Amino acid sequence: MTDGASADSAVVLETDRLLLRPWRVAEAVVQRELWTERDPRVPPHRRIDADGHPTVAELEDSIRTNELWSSGLLAVERKASHDVIGYCGLVDTGRGAAGELELAFELLRRVWGQGYATEASLVVLDWARSSGHERLWATVWDWNTASRRVLAKVGFTETERKEVDPERGTTLFTTRRL
């Protein structure tokens, strides 16, 4: 993650159970699976559309060119089984204060509830701190209680800032000092 936001082949983070590293083209199928599992309340631009986009081929291209949503988000691989189960990393969406990055994570449903999101988030927070970042933020839907719990476990607190969408719910803004 150069400049704290984009994937760099030199950035590899490790925990006891996980390896966080840049995506490989062959893992686009995992990205596609994440897209198919998203809650219907997630905005349409982050779900598979009526024409089946993004396709695996389109996601492969995004990995090759380091574009779209894969930029800044490291693949989360379980060390014991060598399978990729999602992503975690830092992104600059422009919604936070200048220079402040957003923590983002998403894991396949079949691995929910095993502590992987918390574990991956903590190692990303350590990396951000060692890279000189002083504060991070994260957004989460009010209805996404599992992600809200992960953010609380890793030290994020909700702010007064909210964005209300009558169809999809309220986006909560959280922050954490490093």
MDAnalysis code that builds the backbone (N, CA, C; Angstrom):
import MDAnalysis as mda
import numpy as np

u = mda.Universe.empty(534, n_residues=178, atom_resindex=np.repeat(np.arange(178), 3), trajectory=True)
u.add_TopologyAttr("name", ["N", "CA", "C"] * 178)
u.add_TopologyAttr("resid", np.arange(1, 179))
u.add_TopologyAttr("resname", ["MET", "THR", "ASP", "GLY", "ALA", "SER", "ALA", "ASP", "SER", "ALA", "VAL", "VAL", "LEU", "GLU", "THR", "ASP", "ARG", "LEU", "LEU", "LEU", "ARG", "PRO", "TRP", "ARG", "VAL", "ALA", "GLU", "ALA", "VAL", "VAL", "GLN", "ARG", "GLU", "LEU", "TRP", "THR", "GLU", "ARG", "ASP", "PRO", "ARG", "VAL", "PRO", "PRO", "HIS", "ARG", "ARG", "ILE", "ASP", "ALA", "ASP", "GLY", "HIS", "PRO", "THR", "VAL", "ALA", "GLU", "LEU", "GLU", "ASP", "SER", "ILE", "ARG", "THR", "ASN", "GLU", "LEU", "TRP", "SER", "SER", "GLY", "LEU", "LEU", "ALA", "VAL", "GLU", "ARG", "LYS", "ALA", "SER", "HIS", "ASP", "VAL", "ILE", "GLY", "TYR", "CYS", "GLY", "LEU", "VAL", "ASP", "THR", "GLY", "ARG", "GLY", "ALA", "ALA", "GLY", "GLU", "LEU", "GLU", "LEU", "ALA", "PHE", "GLU", "LEU", "LEU", "ARG", "ARG", "VAL", "TRP", "GLY", "GLN", "GLY", "TYR", "ALA", "THR", "GLU", "ALA", "SER", "LEU", "VAL", "VAL", "LEU", "ASP", "TRP", "ALA", "ARG", "SER", "SER", "GLY", "HIS", "GLU", "ARG", "LEU", "TRP", "ALA", "THR", "VAL", "TRP", "ASP", "TRP", "ASN", "THR", "ALA", "SER", "ARG", "ARG", "VAL", "LEU", "ALA", "LYS", "VAL", "GLY", "PHE", "THR", "GLU", "THR", "GLU", "ARG", "LYS", "GLU", "VAL", "ASP", "PRO", "GLU", "ARG", "GLY", "THR", "THR", "LEU", "PHE", "THR", "THR", "ARG", "ARG", "LEU"])
u.atoms.positions = np.array([
    [0.839, -1.173, 0.000],
    [0.000, 0.000, 0.000],
    [0.883, 1.234, 0.000],
    [1.188, 1.744, -1.138],
    [1.978, 2.955, -1.247],
    [1.130, 4.134, -0.839],
    [1.745, 5.102, -0.185],
    [1.027, 6.266, 0.312],
    [-0.166, 5.854, 1.165],
    [-0.111, 4.654, 1.695],
    [-1.168, 4.184, 2.563],
    [-2.470, 3.854, 1.866],
    [-2.530, 3.913, 0.545],
    [-3.828, 3.708, -0.075],
    [-3.853, 2.669, -1.179],
    [-2.788, 2.481, -1.906],
    [-2.869, 1.538, -3.023],
    [-1.992, 0.328, -2.778],
    [-2.400, -0.779, -3.344],
    [-1.665, -2.030, -3.130],
    [-0.263, -1.930, -3.716],
    [0.672, -2.487, -3.007],
    [2.066, -2.505, -3.428],
    [2.568, -3.914, -3.163],
    [3.251, -4.496, -4.126],
    [3.676, -5.885, -3.983],
    [4.587, -6.100, -2.781],
    [5.162, -5.026, -2.233],
    [6.055, -5.161, -1.095],
    [5.290, -5.274, 0.224],
    [4.020, -4.904, 0.249],
    [3.260, -4.917, 1.499],
    [2.630, -6.284, 1.717],
    [3.101, -6.929, 2.773],
    [2.531, -8.199, 3.208],
    [2.446, -8.105, 4.729],
    [1.260, -8.325, 5.247],
    [1.030, -8.272, 6.688],
    [0.681, -9.678, 7.157],
    [1.075, -10.000, 8.387],
    [0.911, -11.369, 8.852],
    [0.441, -11.397, 10.296],
    [-0.464, -12.320, 10.590],
    [-0.883, -12.609, 11.952],
    [-0.630, -14.100, 12.179],
    [-1.033, -14.597, 13.321],
    [-0.868, -16.034, 13.577],
    [-1.604, -16.883, 12.551],
    [-2.809, -16.439, 12.153],
    [-3.635, -17.252, 11.259],
    [-3.746, -16.716, 9.838],
    [-3.370, -15.465, 9.625],
    [-3.666, -14.812, 8.348],
    [-2.445, -14.203, 7.681],
    [-2.538, -14.127, 6.373],
    [-1.571, -13.412, 5.551],
    [-2.390, -12.397, 4.745],
    [-2.036, -11.127, 4.838],
    [-2.682, -10.084, 4.049],
    [-1.686, -9.639, 3.007],
    [-2.089, -9.720, 1.752],
    [-1.152, -9.491, 0.657],
    [-1.913, -8.995, -0.560],
    [-1.193, -8.526, -1.575],
    [-1.875, -8.088, -2.799],
    [-2.642, -9.254, -3.447],
    [-3.707, -8.897, -4.148],
    [-4.524, -9.882, -4.851],
    [-3.770, -10.497, -6.018],
    [-4.082, -11.743, -6.307],
    [-3.600, -12.431, -7.506],
    [-4.777, -12.530, -8.480],
    [-4.480, -12.468, -9.756],
    [-5.532, -12.466, -10.773],
    [-6.474, -13.660, -10.618],
    [-5.940, -14.812, -10.320],
    [-6.765, -16.023, -10.184],
    [-7.779, -15.911, -9.044],
    [-7.594, -14.968, -8.160],
    [-8.488, -14.811, -7.005],
    [-9.686, -13.904, -7.300],
    [-9.832, -13.492, -8.544],
    [-10.999, -12.692, -8.928],
    [-12.300, -13.439, -8.631],
    [-12.246, -14.767, -8.659],
    [-13.453, -15.551, -8.347],
    [-13.901, -15.305, -6.904],
    [-12.958, -15.073, -6.008],
    [-13.298, -14.758, -4.616],
    [-13.946, -13.373, -4.551],
    [-13.387, -12.417, -5.286],
    [-13.988, -11.086, -5.320],
    [-15.423, -11.177, -5.851],
    [-15.631, -11.963, -6.895],
    [-16.975, -12.113, -7.487],
    [-17.934, -12.715, -6.475],
    [-17.442, -13.691, -5.708],
    [-18.287, -14.304, -4.682],
    [-18.688, -13.276, -3.628],
    [-17.764, -12.408, -3.242],
    [-18.102, -11.341, -2.299],
    [-19.220, -10.462, -2.861],
    [-19.106, -10.119, -4.133],
    [-20.129, -9.291, -4.779],
    [-21.493, -9.986, -4.744],
    [-21.518, -11.309, -4.962],
    [-22.799, -12.027, -5.020],
    [-23.443, -12.179, -3.646],
    [-22.641, -12.138, -2.586],
    [-23.156, -12.351, -1.227],
    [-23.664, -11.073, -0.560],
    [-23.468, -9.932, -1.161],
    [-23.806, -8.670, -0.500],
    [-25.304, -8.542, -0.220],
    [-25.575, -7.946, 0.896],
    [-26.940, -7.678, 1.326],
    [-27.668, -6.829, 0.282],
    [-28.938, -7.092, 0.031],
    [-29.670, -6.318, -0.972],
    [-29.797, -4.828, -0.632],
    [-29.536, -4.460, 0.620],
    [-29.576, -3.042, 0.989],
    [-28.312, -2.293, 0.577],
    [-27.259, -3.021, 0.212],
    [-26.024, -2.393, -0.271],
    [-26.353, -1.694, -1.598],
    [-25.817, -0.490, -1.828],
    [-26.134, 0.232, -3.066],
    [-25.842, -0.604, -4.316],
    [-26.652, -0.423, -5.349],
    [-26.522, -1.223, -6.570],
    [-25.128, -1.207, -7.199],
    [-24.398, -0.107, -7.101],
    [-23.072, -0.061, -7.726],
    [-22.063, -0.967, -7.031],
    [-22.435, -1.551, -5.888],
    [-21.552, -2.476, -5.178],
    [-22.103, -3.903, -5.183],
    [-23.065, -4.157, -6.077],
    [-23.636, -5.495, -6.223],
    [-23.601, -5.893, -7.687],
    [-23.803, -7.173, -7.953],
    [-23.881, -7.660, -9.333],
    [-25.121, -7.040, -9.977],
    [-24.941, -6.440, -11.158],
    [-26.081, -5.793, -11.816],
    [-26.890, -6.808, -12.634],
    [-27.970, -6.343, -13.233],
    [-28.881, -7.215, -13.984],
    [-28.201, -7.902, -15.161],
    [-27.124, -7.296, -15.678],
    [-26.388, -7.894, -16.796],
    [-25.228, -8.777, -16.341],
    [-25.103, -8.981, -15.009],
    [-24.060, -9.864, -14.489],
    [-22.703, -9.218, -14.295],
    [-22.666, -7.898, -14.231],
    [-21.401, -7.177, -14.041],
    [-21.236, -6.786, -12.579],
    [-20.034, -6.788, -12.059],
    [-18.813, -7.146, -12.761],
    [-18.669, -8.660, -12.919],
    [-18.103, -9.030, -14.030],
    [-17.821, -10.439, -14.311],
    [-16.473, -10.803, -13.692],
    [-16.178, -12.080, -13.675],
    [-14.862, -12.530, -13.205],
    [-13.775, -11.892, -14.071],
    [-13.982, -11.848, -15.381],
    [-12.989, -11.243, -16.290],
    [-12.772, -9.771, -15.968],
    [-13.835, -9.055, -15.682],
    [-13.696, -7.638, -15.322],
    [-12.939, -7.469, -14.008],
    [-13.211, -8.337, -13.059],
    [-12.489, -8.281, -11.785],
    [-11.024, -8.682, -11.967],
    [-10.765, -9.646, -12.855],
    [-9.370, -9.999, -13.167],
    [-8.635, -8.775, -13.723],
    [-9.283, -8.061, -14.629],
    [-8.674, -6.845, -15.188],
    [-8.423, -5.802, -14.109],
    [-9.349, -5.666, -13.157],
    [-9.160, -4.678, -12.096],
    [-7.967, -5.037, -11.209],
    [-7.723, -6.329, -11.034],
    [-6.550, -6.758, -10.257],
    [-5.274, -6.484, -11.064],
    [-5.288, -6.839, -12.338],
    [-4.119, -6.606, -13.200],
    [-3.718, -5.127, -13.240],
    [-4.707, -4.263, -13.322],
    [-4.442, -2.823, -13.487],
    [-4.494, -2.055, -12.173],
    [-4.801, -2.765, -11.074],
    [-4.898, -2.144, -9.755],
    [-5.928, -1.009, -9.758],
    [-7.053, -1.282, -10.402],
    [-8.132, -0.289, -10.471],
    [-9.344, -0.761, -9.687],
    [-10.388, 0.015, -9.793],
    [-11.655, -0.236, -9.128],
    [-11.460, -0.400, -7.633],
    [-12.217, -1.274, -7.051],
    [-12.237, -1.374, -5.596],
    [-11.056, -2.149, -5.023],
    [-10.299, -2.837, -5.851],
    [-9.207, -3.655, -5.313],
    [-8.022, -2.821, -4.854],
    [-7.926, -1.584, -5.280],
    [-6.792, -0.733, -4.918],
    [-6.804, -0.440, -3.423],
    [-5.718, -0.786, -2.745],
    [-5.589, -0.526, -1.317],
    [-6.140, -1.625, -0.430],
    [-6.818, -2.596, -1.014],
    [-7.425, -3.663, -0.229],
    [-6.657, -4.950, -0.451],
    [-6.090, -5.448, 0.611],
    [-5.278, -6.654, 0.538],
    [-6.141, -7.903, 0.661],
    [-5.772, -8.927, -0.064],
    [-6.433, -10.224, 0.062],
    [-6.116, -10.791, 1.445],
    [-7.115, -11.380, 2.075],
    [-6.935, -12.032, 3.375],
    [-6.901, -13.534, 3.121],
    [-5.744, -14.118, 3.348],
    [-5.532, -15.547, 3.112],
    [-5.343, -16.262, 4.444],
    [-6.038, -17.386, 4.599],
    [-5.800, -18.205, 5.791],
    [-4.526, -19.007, 5.556],
    [-3.606, -18.916, 6.508],
    [-2.312, -19.583, 6.355],
    [-2.448, -21.107, 6.352],
    [-3.309, -21.640, 7.181],
    [-3.421, -23.091, 7.308],
    [-3.965, -23.738, 6.039],
    [-4.919, -23.096, 5.381],
    [-5.559, -23.703, 4.213],
    [-5.205, -23.018, 2.897],
    [-4.494, -21.906, 2.974],
    [-4.060, -21.153, 1.783],
    [-5.220, -20.694, 0.904],
    [-6.380, -20.445, 1.522],
    [-7.519, -19.948, 0.751],
    [-7.772, -18.482, 1.085],
    [-8.167, -17.716, 0.090],
    [-8.486, -16.305, 0.286],
    [-9.946, -16.214, 0.697],
    [-10.183, -15.461, 1.778],
    [-11.523, -15.402, 2.366],
    [-12.120, -14.002, 2.331],
    [-11.422, -13.035, 1.758],
    [-11.951, -11.680, 1.696],
    [-10.844, -10.668, 1.565],
    [-11.130, -9.447, 2.025],
    [-10.139, -8.382, 1.943],
    [-10.165, -7.515, 3.192],
    [-9.067, -6.803, 3.399],
    [-8.963, -5.816, 4.457],
    [-7.858, -4.855, 4.046],
    [-8.037, -3.592, 4.340],
    [-7.000, -2.625, 4.001],
    [-7.455, -1.205, 4.215],
    [-6.700, -0.304, 3.634],
    [-6.962, 1.122, 3.757],
    [-7.261, 1.708, 2.397],
    [-8.270, 2.541, 2.338],
    [-8.641, 3.203, 1.093],
    [-8.813, 4.700, 1.349],
    [-8.607, 5.470, 0.303],
    [-8.848, 6.902, 0.366],
    [-10.044, 7.200, -0.513],
    [-11.208, 7.290, 0.104],
    [-12.436, 7.518, -0.647],
    [-12.752, 8.999, -0.784],
    [-11.983, 9.846, -0.097],
    [-12.235, 11.277, -0.158],
    [-13.373, 11.719, 0.746],
    [-13.934, 10.806, 1.509],
    [-15.048, 11.172, 2.396],
    [-14.574, 11.619, 3.770],
    [-13.313, 11.340, 4.106],
    [-12.790, 11.730, 5.406],
    [-11.978, 13.008, 5.302],
    [-11.352, 13.370, 6.395],
    [-10.486, 14.550, 6.414],
    [-9.279, 14.301, 5.511],
    [-8.699, 15.358, 5.016],
    [-7.539, 15.247, 4.111],
    [-6.457, 14.387, 4.742],
    [-5.983, 13.402, 3.984],
    [-4.905, 12.536, 4.450],
    [-5.341, 11.399, 5.349],
    [-6.608, 11.358, 5.719],
    [-7.080, 10.272, 6.575],
    [-7.693, 9.166, 5.722],
    [-7.255, 7.964, 5.985],
    [-7.699, 6.812, 5.216],
    [-8.822, 6.082, 5.940],
    [-9.533, 5.272, 5.177],
    [-10.639, 4.500, 5.719],
    [-10.253, 3.026, 5.801],
    [-10.517, 2.421, 6.950],
    [-10.368, 0.978, 7.106],
    [-11.573, 0.316, 6.446],
    [-11.306, -0.683, 5.628],
    [-12.387, -1.418, 4.966],
    [-12.086, -2.907, 5.038],
    [-13.129, -3.697, 5.226],
    [-12.976, -5.154, 5.236],
    [-14.282, -5.791, 4.793],
    [-14.146, -6.972, 4.225],
    [-15.302, -7.769, 3.834],
    [-14.823, -9.211, 3.702],
    [-15.556, -10.107, 4.324],
    [-15.182, -11.517, 4.288],
    [-16.343, -12.361, 3.761],
    [-16.008, -13.488, 3.191],
    [-17.014, -14.430, 2.717],
    [-17.886, -14.897, 3.883],
    [-19.154, -15.042, 3.639],
    [-20.104, -15.418, 4.695],
    [-19.704, -16.710, 5.417],
    [-19.127, -17.653, 4.691],
    [-18.813, -18.947, 5.304],
    [-17.747, -18.864, 6.403],
    [-17.049, -17.725, 6.503],
    [-16.033, -17.594, 7.553],
    [-16.419, -16.564, 8.618],
    [-17.625, -16.040, 8.525],
    [-18.072, -15.074, 9.532],
    [-18.083, -15.717, 10.916],
    [-17.848, -14.908, 11.928],
    [-17.948, -15.359, 13.307],
    [-16.728, -16.100, 13.825],
    [-15.619, -16.064, 13.091],
    [-14.410, -16.772, 13.522],
    [-13.284, -15.819, 13.930],
    [-13.565, -14.525, 13.992],
    [-12.568, -13.553, 14.437],
    [-11.606, -13.071, 13.367],
    [-11.795, -13.481, 12.123],
    [-10.856, -13.094, 11.064],
    [-10.906, -11.594, 10.754],
    [-12.086, -10.992, 10.743],
    [-12.190, -9.558, 10.438],
    [-11.479, -8.735, 11.510],
    [-11.647, -9.112, 12.758],
    [-10.972, -8.405, 13.848],
    [-9.458, -8.576, 13.729],
    [-9.021, -9.785, 13.503],
    [-7.589, -10.088, 13.387],
    [-6.952, -9.328, 12.221],
    [-7.605, -9.333, 11.071],
    [-7.081, -8.622, 9.901],
    [-7.077, -7.117, 10.144],
    [-8.130, -6.600, 10.737],
    [-8.210, -5.163, 11.005],
    [-7.111, -4.710, 11.958],
    [-6.837, -5.497, 12.985],
    [-5.794, -5.118, 13.944],
    [-4.421, -5.030, 13.296],
    [-4.081, -5.968, 12.401],
    [-2.768, -5.911, 11.763],
    [-2.700, -4.729, 10.795],
    [-3.805, -4.388, 10.143],
    [-3.833, -3.206, 9.270],
    [-3.673, -1.936, 10.110],
    [-4.303, -1.893, 11.270],
    [-4.149, -0.734, 12.158],
    [-2.701, -0.581, 12.613],
    [-2.053, -1.687, 12.954],
    [-0.632, -1.644, 13.337],
    [0.215, -1.110, 12.192],
    [-0.062, -1.583, 10.972],
    [0.684, -1.113, 9.804],
    [0.467, 0.376, 9.602],
    [-0.776, 0.827, 9.731],
    [-1.087, 2.256, 9.543],
    [-0.351, 3.107, 10.574],
    [-0.339, 2.648, 11.811],
    [0.360, 3.374, 12.880],
    [1.856, 3.457, 12.578],
    [2.450, 2.343, 12.184],
    [3.892, 2.324, 11.910],
    [4.237, 3.130, 10.653],
    [3.235, 3.376, 9.809],
    [3.438, 4.175, 8.591],
    [3.206, 5.660, 8.827],
    [2.905, 6.037, 10.068],
    [2.772, 7.447, 10.400],
    [1.365, 8.013, 10.413],
    [0.377, 7.190, 10.186],
    [-1.005, 7.683, 10.244],
    [-1.393, 7.922, 11.701],
    [-2.103, 9.005, 11.951],
    [-2.498, 9.332, 13.311],
    [-3.944, 8.978, 13.619],
    [-4.757, 8.953, 12.573],
    [-6.174, 8.646, 12.776],
    [-6.720, 7.989, 11.515],
    [-7.595, 7.020, 11.717],
    [-8.309, 6.374, 10.614],
    [-9.802, 6.543, 10.874],
    [-10.558, 6.273, 9.864],
    [-12.001, 6.274, 10.020],
    [-12.573, 5.093, 9.259],
    [-13.833, 4.814, 9.501],
    [-14.525, 3.727, 8.817],
    [-16.007, 4.086, 8.770],
    [-16.650, 3.671, 7.697],
    [-18.094, 3.824, 7.608],
    [-18.724, 2.446, 7.693],
    [-19.947, 2.429, 8.202],
    [-20.663, 1.167, 8.355],
    [-22.157, 1.469, 8.326],
    [-22.919, 0.575, 7.705],
    [-24.382, 0.721, 7.716],
    [-24.889, 0.467, 9.121],
    [-25.902, 1.204, 9.533],
    [-26.456, 1.025, 10.880],
    [-26.986, -0.396, 11.088],
    [-27.456, -1.055, 10.035],
    [-27.999, -2.405, 10.147],
    [-26.923, -3.495, 10.160],
    [-25.672, -3.140, 9.905],
    [-24.596, -4.133, 9.835],
    [-23.973, -4.322, 11.225],
    [-24.697, -5.033, 12.078],
    [-24.268, -5.175, 13.468],
    [-22.948, -5.925, 13.611],
    [-22.689, -6.907, 12.747],
    [-21.433, -7.668, 12.849],
    [-20.233, -6.757, 12.591],
    [-20.283, -5.945, 11.542],
    [-19.173, -5.031, 11.256],
    [-19.062, -3.940, 12.321],
    [-20.185, -3.506, 12.842],
    [-20.140, -2.513, 13.932],
    [-19.427, -3.097, 15.150],
    [-19.662, -4.376, 15.439],
    [-18.975, -5.040, 16.564],
    [-17.475, -5.133, 16.298],
    [-17.089, -5.490, 15.074],
    [-15.661, -5.568, 14.742],
    [-15.020, -4.205, 14.945],
    [-15.635, -3.158, 14.411],
    [-15.064, -1.813, 14.550],
    [-14.933, -1.421, 16.022],
    [-15.913, -1.736, 16.833],
    [-15.827, -1.430, 18.270],
    [-14.693, -2.223, 18.922],
    [-14.547, -3.506, 18.562],
    [-13.482, -4.342, 19.133],
    [-12.094, -3.788, 18.833],
    [-11.924, -3.181, 17.661],
    [-10.597, -2.682, 17.287],
    [-10.428, -1.197, 17.624],
    [-11.376, -0.643, 18.394],
    [-11.195, 0.685, 18.961],
    [-11.819, 1.857, 18.218],
    [-12.662, 1.619, 17.238],
    [-13.343, 2.716, 16.550],
    [-14.546, 3.161, 17.377],
    [-14.815, 4.447, 17.360],
    [-15.990, 4.982, 18.035],
    [-16.847, 5.740, 17.028],
    [-18.144, 5.648, 17.223],
    [-19.062, 6.330, 16.330],
    [-19.013, 7.837, 16.573],
    [-19.123, 8.589, 15.487],
    [-19.153, 10.047, 15.556],
    [-20.603, 10.509, 15.397],
    [-20.781, 11.814, 15.432],
    [-22.115, 12.379, 15.205],
    [-22.482, 12.365, 13.724],
    [-21.504, 12.197, 12.846],
    [-21.747, 12.259, 11.399],
    [-22.479, 11.010, 10.922],
    [-23.535, 11.242, 10.177],
    [-24.338, 10.150, 9.607],
    [-24.820, 10.603, 8.238],
    [-25.036, 9.634, 7.347],
    [-25.667, 9.906, 6.064],
    [-26.876, 8.991, 5.965],
    [-28.040, 9.602, 5.888],
    [-29.282, 8.848, 5.881],
    [-29.723, 8.593, 4.441],
    [-29.999, 7.333, 4.163],
    [-30.555, 6.929, 2.878],
    [-31.857, 6.204, 3.200],
    [-33.001, 6.779, 2.820],
    [-34.278, 6.172, 3.202],
    [-34.473, 4.746, 2.683],
    [-33.814, 4.388, 1.586],
    [-33.950, 3.037, 1.034],
    [-32.974, 2.044, 1.641],
    [-31.771, 2.481, 1.954],
    [-30.698, 1.555, 2.329],
    [-30.307, 1.593, 3.801],
    [-30.719, 2.607, 4.507],
    [-30.344, 2.728, 5.905],
    [-29.395, 3.894, 6.110],
    [-28.871, 3.996, 7.293],
    [-28.003, 5.108, 7.662],
    [-26.556, 4.656, 7.692],
    [-25.691, 5.439, 7.050],
    [-24.264, 5.180, 7.112],
    [-23.724, 5.898, 8.342],
    [-23.059, 5.152, 9.211],
    [-22.442, 5.722, 10.411],
    [-20.967, 5.944, 10.144],
    [-20.416, 7.038, 10.631],
    [-19.002, 7.348, 10.499],
    [-18.342, 7.106, 11.848],
    [-17.255, 6.338, 11.816],
    [-16.509, 6.017, 13.037],
    [-15.057, 6.445, 12.858],
    [-14.370, 6.691, 13.963],
    [-12.959, 7.073, 13.886],
    [-12.159, 6.328, 14.959],
    [-10.848, 6.328, 14.734],
    [-9.936, 5.737, 15.719],
    [-8.599, 6.445, 15.629],
    [-8.140, 6.928, 16.781],
    [-6.797, 7.482, 16.888],
    [-5.802, 6.337, 17.008],
    [-4.654, 6.500, 16.361],
    [-3.658, 5.415, 16.381],
    [-2.559, 5.703, 17.390],
])
